[in-house]
């Protein structure tokens, strides 16, 4: 390896770490905004998105941990972290399922949340940009960890779209059932990611 190529790899690795760190900070910001908003509006979709963002910050941290070190011991710690994240995601799926079904049965209406809609739109834009940037950096490094991180960012974008549809239909059309129904649509995605993380995989969907 030449000095020039080594320097390029070092810069690419530094860029990958910065992108992963940025995604962690954004996930924490999403959680800080959407969890209180979800509780206030009694929106299962918004609350579920916020709780998932909190868990995703931990999952992204495990990926960042993986690209920051090497060795068998480092890989073992990363797998343990991912298993914890997987268990939390499966618990979140059960929580969303219970409250969504209960809301549909008792016809509990979520309040329109313009603030939640604005946060979800901003999240979608940010995650779309982050996914492209991570994929480009992963290709330069040939890094499976960064590819997994990009997939995870893509997953967050999907959830923001689903939650946005539910909140939008509730706010615009007054369809109260759209919010808990959109939360139920999140469950298969969350379960899939939870199972993969619990098995020690870095959320690397095909």
Residue pairs with C-beta under 8 A, 6 or more apart in sequence:
1 9
8 140
9 140
9 141
12 137
12 140
12 141
13 67
13 141
15 137
16 67
16 134
16 137
16 138
16 141
16 143
16 146
17 64
17 67
17 68
19 130
19 133
19 134
19 137
19 146
19 149
20 60
20 63
20 64
20 67
20 134
20 146
20 149
21 64
22 130
23 60
23 127
23 130
23 134
23 149
23 152
23 153
24 57
24 60
24 61
24 64
26 123
26 126
26 127
26 130
27 53
27 54
27 56
27 57
27 60
27 156
28 53
28 54
28 57
30 49
30 50
30 53
30 119
30 123
31 50
31 51
31 53
31 54
31 57
33 50
33 115
33 119
34 46
34 47
34 49
34 50
34 53
34 116
34 119
34 120
35 47
35 50
35 51
35 54
37 43
37 46
37 50
37 113
37 115
37 116
37 119
38 44
38 45
38 46
38 47
38 48
38 49
38 50
38 113
38 116
39 47
40 111
40 113
41 110
41 111
41 112
41 113
41 116
42 108
42 109
42 110
42 111
43 110
43 111
43 113
43 116
43 166
43 167
43 170
43 179
44 96
44 99
44 100
44 103
44 110
44 179
44 180
44 183
45 110
45 162
45 163
45 166
45 167
45 179
45 180
45 182
45 183
45 186
46 110
46 113
46 116
46 120
46 163
46 167
46 179
48 92
48 95
48 96
48 163
48 183
48 186
49 120
49 159
49 160
49 163
49 186
51 92
51 95
52 89
52 92
52 156
52 159
52 186
52 190
53 156
55 85
55 88
55 89
55 92
56 152
56 155
56 156
58 81
58 84
58 85
58 88
59 82
59 85
59 152
59 197
59 202
59 203
60 149
60 152
61 81
62 78
62 81
62 82
62 85
62 202
63 78
63 145
63 146
63 148
63 149
63 152
63 202
63 203
64 149
65 74
65 77
65 78
65 81
66 74
66 75
66 78
66 145
66 202
67 143
67 145
67 146
78 202
79 200
82 197
82 198
82 200
82 201
82 202
82 203
83 197
83 198
83 199
83 200
85 194
85 197
86 193
86 194
86 195
86 196
86 197
86 198
86 199
87 194
87 198
88 194
89 190
89 191
89 193
89 194
89 197
89 198
90 190
90 191
90 194
90 195
90 198
92 190
92 194
93 187
93 190
93 191
93 194
96 183
96 184
96 186
96 187
96 190
97 184
97 187
99 180
99 183
100 180
100 181
100 183
100 184
100 187
101 180
101 184
102 108
103 110
103 179
103 180
104 177
104 180
104 181
107 176
107 177
108 176
108 180
109 176
110 167
110 170
110 176
110 179
110 180
112 167
112 170
112 171
113 167
113 171
114 171
116 163
116 167
117 164
117 167
117 168
117 171
120 160
120 163
120 164
120 167
121 164
123 156
123 157
123 160
124 157
124 160
124 161
124 164
127 153
127 154
127 156
127 157
127 160
128 157
130 150
130 153
131 150
131 153
131 154
131 157
134 146
134 147
134 149
134 150
134 153
135 147
135 150
137 143
137 146
138 146
138 147
138 149
138 150
144 202
144 204
145 202
147 204
148 201
148 202
148 203
148 204
149 202
151 203
151 204
151 205
152 193
152 202
152 203
154 205
155 189
155 193
155 203
155 205
158 189
159 186
159 189
159 190
162 182
162 185
162 186
162 189
163 182
163 183
163 186
165 178
165 182
166 178
166 179
166 180
166 181
166 182
166 183
167 178
167 179
167 182
169 175
169 178
169 179
169 182
170 176
170 178
170 179
192 205
193 203
193 205
196 203
196 204
196 205
197 203
